[in-house]
Amino acid sequence: MSDRTRHFLHSSEMPTKWYNIAADMPNMAQPPLHPGTGEPVGPDALAPLFPMALIEQEVSSEQWIDIPAEVLDIYSMWRPTPLHRAKRLEAVLNTPAKIYYKYEGVSPAGSHKPNTAVPQAYFNKQAGINKIATETGAGQWGSAMAFAANIFGLEALVYMVKVSFTQKPYRKSMIETWGANVIASPSTTTEAGKKILEADPDSTGSLGIAISEAVEIAATSKDTNYALGSVLNHVLLHQSIIGLEAEKQMENAGDYPDVVIGCCGGGSNFAGISNVFVRNKINGKNSKIVAVEPASCPTLTKGIYAYDFGDTAQTTPLLASHTLGHDFVPPGIHAGGLRYHAVASQTSQLLNDGIIDAMAYKQIECFEAAVTFARSEGIIPAPESSHAICHAIREALEAKEEGKEKTILFNLSGHGHFDMGAYDSYFAGNLVDDSMDKEGINRALSAIEGLPKPPGYTGKAASL
Ligand SMILES: Cc1ncc(COP(=O)(O)O)c(C=O)c1O
């Protein structure tokens, strides 16, 4: 084996600007709408929740946006992250394909999430905000936000989806170690949480419910802002650093990806690894770009492209997105960070325009892929990231069948050190495979009934 299994960049080569896909999309993502008026929301409507600097990024169509020096300084604690050539996995699969992965699990919180938590904390601090309210699914985002808030001396309050609160107790401990408070959602600390609990005292929660709780706290307190770990344009922007580094590292390795893969919850790590390659594709350089999601929460593959609320209590602006309905409570699968009913508007638009593809896999197949990966490459992946691995393996085996060379790049968005309970369940044969049927789609359709419809609305699931 050659020693070129890892491709590093020097810290002086770290990108100093984020890349904004809005500048290059052939069709802009539809703007968020005010649920009352049906009109696009202006910056003023977002001001109770976000600092103006982030709102400006949200609506910007500038191609490049400077990363502040303070943020670069904190990024340099773990960035640039390594690009690995998965030679041992290639050998196990006996494939002619070359497999590369960008490893974001080296961050202090163990995933890509600090790439946006740090600038979000920074811009809030600059705006004189003292406290951040946020939600978390599996706890990766909550721990990243707790880490970033602590660096800038902000308080953080994290609503953690109840099923993960129980499944992943050490994520909760991490959040507390960095000095933030964590509450299982739904809770009795908000009107939104109380309402859910009245209707269903045993609710295991969802990201949509936890968002309602965090937004309510931020909207009703002057010194508190809200932070979201995915979906919004400014979050995708911050994550572009992953792909910008990967592009340079692939170039240093003398390769260019035929296939770029990311797992997809709200879309941020997928956009992070892929948007720079999307730009190259728009400019004529061809790659297949694949977002991978769970079959039990199949937003892109089976959701309806429509305007929908980002949260269960219907408090957020309406976002144009492939959606399973804002009241969707996905099964308690172990890839907690992929259990969100909608996806980023930009990612949805790129799918509508045929620039990216989407695939869905069941969780047992994903754990099989994760274990194959751990036993060849050593790193134990987060259950979310295993979806990307699962598709990378499918591509590599196809290359073998076809006897073709192929260069595959995927994002390993995080490690699974706090997800070992999920691995235990897999080894014990206790995992259940859920997938979505027609009934689920009908429910999604009723959730969006009466809401404005975006151009391109068909009223049909993307595929079923
Ligand atoms: C490790 C990891 N990967 C992926 C995701 C999915 O989020 P996104 O689609 O925004 O990257 C999460 C979300 O919590 C995560 O923790």
The ligand as a Gaussian input file, in Angstrom:
#p B3LYP/6-31G(d) Opt

LIG

0 1
 C      -22.939000      13.238000      11.499000
 C      -24.120000      13.849000      10.825000
 N      -24.226000      13.743000       9.493000
 C      -25.273000      14.266000       8.827000
 C      -26.293000      14.921000       9.498000
 C      -27.438000      15.440000       8.707000
 O      -27.530000      16.813000       8.658000
 P      -27.276000      17.617000       7.318000
 O      -28.139000      17.019000       6.265000
 O      -27.636000      19.007000       7.628000
 O      -25.826000      17.477000       6.999000
 C      -26.220000      15.080000      10.888000
 C      -27.281000      15.810000      11.601000
 O      -27.343000      15.876000      12.781000
 C      -25.109000      14.526000      11.558000
 O      -24.997000      14.636000      12.876000

